[in-house]
Each structure stands twice: as structure tokens, then as C-alpha cells.
Amino acid sequence: MKTIDALLAEGVAGKRVFVRADLNVPLDGTTITDDGRIRAVLPTVKALAEAGARVVVASHLGRPKGTPDPAFTLAPAAARLGELLGAEVAFAADTVGESARSVVAGLANGGVAVVENLRFNAGETARDDAERAAFADRLAALADVYVGDGFGAVHRKHASVYDLPARLPHYAGHLIADEVGVLKKLTDDVKRPYVVALGGAKVSDKLAVIDELLGRADRILIGGGMAYTFLKAQGHEVGISLLQEDQLPAVTEYMERAGKNGVELVLPVDVLVAGEFPDLRTKAPANPSTVAVDAIPADQQGLDIGPRTSKLYASKLADAGTVFWNGPMGVFEHPDYAEGTKAVAQALVDAPGFTVVGGGDSAAAVRTLGFDESAFGHISTGGGASLEYLEGKTLPGLAALED
């Protein structure tokens, strides 16, 4: 695929460049609680603006149902982008309507505008090819060139990701080029030992990637809510912990295959438990207790890996040549259940090899827990996209950027 470097070499002064970004930031009302995805697209937007392009930035935010919803407006993201750029960013109150056409027409060379949430339009996510194509045509009318830089959306067959690049000269932005380069290090040029740490709530979200990694990784560490399905498959009682009983056959088969393949599948040996899920808004003290995995009380649920498990996982990461981490080890948003996730993050910092934080909640945890982002080899902006790439799937947004 051609990258933005080729576009800049060709010259973009005066051209309308449509940048499909990922500004899908977490919000508390209208306050952005993590601007990592906005900062990630800055190098592309800044390079285009400094080269004299008229930059039109578009993104989704949240899951509005194809109609405008004030709760999902991109206005806060546009304002934050302007702060980070140190320049005014115009904001269109619609995506392809009168406001967008007017705002784009008014851009001077080097100017930047953000159009309203792509998902306020049913055509963006439509399964019907013709409906998506019609919306892509309207988006194409706003631009002369397309730059894909929303890595967090490249696994979606959406109009702005898949259909629009076919209608314009298209290039990969700095972020997507970097992300793809990193993912190739996890698939084509792996330095061993290759250790994968997987967490998060549901084992069903990770089954496909585990299936693929059983033929690639040297060690797989399991934490988070998904660990309790593995522990149940081992024969342990898990109380009222998160459990996907329908996945027990698959998990059992994976555990058997790991042994046959020589892959070390490492599960928790102790966990933090409590009778109730913690209050994440007030963060009131939760008073958990630590128990061995074979002693989880019937009326308790596991909410973090325990201190012995944290030390075990750190030891399994200590000699890693390559690490991929996706998913927190517990309910890291509450301080009483953050230690397991913090221990894994610190182990990545201390690991001698190339470390990748696989987007989503893992990236949020790194920032929430106060880690220096530069201490990691790479922090991805797309958890779902990263996982699907590692599963060996063709990602529509990357396929669309191919020459």
C-alpha cells in the first residue's frame, strides 16, 4: 500500500484530503477521559496541514443507530484536536450535508475541519452494498484524496473504511503504516520467547486469536474474567465469577492442544474475590480477599489476579523477546482490583524484548495507571483490529488501501 510519505512527495497543497481517523474516545458527559486516539492521528493531520492540504477529518464515536444523537457528537474531539494542533479546527454539524459542504468549501490551505459522527448516517454501517456505496459517494464529493488512518476501524466493512478508498486516490496514514509494521513483527518476524498475555471479560472474544496463537506463541498467560472459564475447565469451582459455560468444550480442547504443541498455557494460581462488583464511579473501598483458585467461595466472584499470580506472570515475561498484551487482568478501573493489571504492565516495561499493548482497555489501563507510554515498544489504537489481524483475517480497511 502507498503511504502518506508518497502523497506528500507528490504534493498536496490546495487539495482536499479526507482523513478517516479514529476519534472514538471515551467520554464522561462532554469530557474526554482519554485522548490517546486523538493524539495518535496528530502526526498525519499535522503533516498534511503543514504541506498545505485542506484536511477533512472524519470518524465514528460510540454506537448511534444511524441517526444524530447528541450524546455521541464529535464536537469535544474536534475541540481537543484543535488544542493539540495549536490551531483552530472547524466543525461541521453534519457529515455530508449543507454544514459539511460549507465548512469544507471554506477551508484555506493548511486548514483542518472535523465533520460530525459518521455513524449518524445509516449508510456508514449498512450491510447493503448499495446503501453503503451511496453514502461513500457523498463522502467522496468532499475530497480529492483519501488517507486511511483509523486503525481501530479497519476491521469494519463500513463506507468510510472500505467503500470510500475505491472512489479516490488512497494512501495509508502514519498511524496505520506504523500499526501494520508492528503487527508484522508479531506474525512474520517474531523474536522468541514469544509471550502473549490475554485478559478481558469474555473468553468468547479471544477464542479465535487463542486458536491461532497455539501455533505461534511460546507462552500464553490468561487473566481477567475469561480466566474463570479456563479454571472451571480445570475442575475448579468459580463461585459467581464470570463464566461462559458454553465455551468449556472449546477451552478444554485448547488446553489439551497447548500441551501437545509445547505451548505453555499459564493460568492464575490465586485471585482477589468479593461478594459484589465494585462501584466504579465512587471507587468506594471494596475490601476484597485473596484466595487460591481451588478455594473460591460459592458466593464470591473473582475480580483480579492475586499477588502470587502477579509474580508468576512477571516471571513468565522476564525473558520475553516479544510480548503482545490484550485485555486487563481484573477490574483495573477500581484501585482495589488494579494491582494485577499494574503488575503485568510493569512486567512489559521490564521485559527485554519488543512489547506491544494491544489497544482497547489495555491501552486505557496503561494511561489510567500512570505508566510512561514511551516505556512500551508500541501501544496500539485498535484492540479488535489487532486481534483480527493476529487471527489471520483479511481486514477490509487494509485491503481497501492496497494498490
ABEGO torsion letter per residue (X at the ends): XBBAAAAAAAEABGBBBBBBBBABBBBBEABBABAAAAAAAAAAAAAAAAAGBBBBBBBBBEBBBGBBBAAABAAAAAAAAAAAAGBBBBBBABAABAAAAAAAAABBBGBBBBBBBAAABAAAABABAAAAAAAAAAAAAABABBBBABAAAAABBBAAAAAAAAABBBBBBAAAAAAAAAAAAAAABBBOBBBBBBBEABAAAAAAAAAAAAAABABBBBBEAAAAAAAAAAGBBAEABBBBAAAAAAAAAAAAAAAAAGBBBBBBABBBBBABBBBAAAGBBAGBBBBBAAABBAABBBABBBAAAAAAAAAAAAABABBBBBEBABBAABAAAAAAAAAAAAAAAABABBBBBAEEAAAAAAAAAGBBAAABABBBABAAAAAAAAAGBBBAAAAAABX
